[in-house]
Amino acid sequence: MAKYLAQIIALGAQAVGRAFARAVRQEINASQQAAARMGHNRPERAAANAKAGMTLEEALQILNVGSKMDPVEVEKNYKHLFEVNDRSKGGTLYLQSKVFRAMERIQEELKMNEQDTSVKYKPVEKVNKQTSRL
C-alpha cells in the first residue's frame, strides 16, 4: 500500500514538474518575443505608451480602427463610443476613460508620424551664390 502511495506521489510530482517547466519555457518565449517587438520601437513610442497607459495596438482595438489610422474614422468611432458609454445612458466612467485614453494615444501616434514625415522630407535650403563660388 505504501509502495503505491509513493508511486502516486512521485508521478504527481513529475507531472507538476513538467507542467511548471513547460510554463516557464512559454513565459520566457513570450518575454523574448515581446522584447523583440519593443526593440523596434523608439523611445518616443515607449513614452507615449506610458503616458496613455496603453499601446497603440490596444488603442486601435478599443476604437475599432484599422492600422491605417484614418483621422476621420478615429474621430467618428471616438464620438460614438464616448456618447454610448455616457453615465446618463447607462455607461460607465471606466469605459469612457478607456475610450478617451485610446483617442489620446492614437492622436499622439499621428502627431509622431507627422513629425517623422516632416523631418524626412524637409526641403533642402538653396545654397547662397557666394558660398557656392568658393
N, C-alpha and C positions, 0 to 999 in steps of 0.2 A: 504494500500500500504506500509506504513512504517512498519507495523507488518510483512509482508512477507519479506521485505528487511532485517529486524533484524533477522528473522529466517534463511535466506540465509547466512548472515554473521556469525551467530552462528554455523550453520552446517559446513561452510567452515573452521572456526577456529577449530572446533572439529576434522575435517579430517586432517588438517595440524598438529594439536597437536598429534594425534595418529600416523601419519607418522613419526613425529620427535621422538616420544618416541620409536617407533619400530627401527628407525635408530640408536638411542643411544644404545639400547639393543644389536643390532647386532654388533656395534662397540666395545662395552665392551666385548662381547663374543669373537670376533676376537682377541682383545687385550689379553685376558686371554689365548686363545689357542696359540698365538704367544709366550707369556711369558712362557708357559709350554714347548713349543718346544725348546726355547732358554735356558731354565733352565737346560736341559740335556747337553748342550754344555760346553766345557771347556773354560777358558779364552783365551787359545791359538787360539781356533777357532774364537772367537769374534775378536781377534786381526787380524787374517788372513782375516776375512770378512771386517774389516775396512781398512786394507792395500790395498786389491784388489778392494774394493768398491762394492763387490757383495758377495752373499752367495755361498756356494758350489753348491746348487741346481740350482741357476741361471747359474753358470759356466758350469755345466753339460748340461743344456738345450742349451746354446749358442753353445757349441761344439758338441752337439748331441751325447753324450756319455752316456752309461748306468751307473748305480750306482756301477758297478764293477771297473770302472776307469782303464781299461787296458791301460798302458802307450803307447803301440804301436798304439792302436786305437785313443787315445788322440792326439798323435803326428801327425798321418795321417790326422785327421779331422782338426787340427790346421793349418797345412801347406796348405791344400786345401782351407779353409775359408780365410786364410790370403792372399793367392795369388788371389783368386776370388775377394776380396774386395780391391785390389790394385787400386790406383787412375788412373794409366795408362790404366786399364781395365774397368774403369767406376765405380769403387767402391768409398767408402768414408773413410776418415781417422777415422771418428767416429766408423764405424763398425769394421775397423781394430783394433782400440783401444779396443773395447769390446772383440774381439776375443783374443787379446793379454792378457788382464786382466783376462779373463776366463782361459787361459792357465796357467798364474801365480798362480791363486787361486787353480787350480787342482794340480799343482806341489807342492804348499805349503801343501796341504792336504796329498798328497802322502808322502812328507817328514815327516809330523807329524805322519802318520801311521807307517812309517818305524821306527821312533824313539820309538813309543809305543811298537812295536813288539820286538825291541832290548832291551828295558827295561824289558818287561815281561819275555822274555826268555833269560835273561842274565845268562851265565854259572856260576855255583857255583864254587868258588875257592876251591882248595883242601886244607884241613886242614894240617898244619905243624905237623909233627910227635911229636915234642917236646911239643907243646901245647895240643895235644890230650892225652898225658900221665898224665896231671895234673888233 
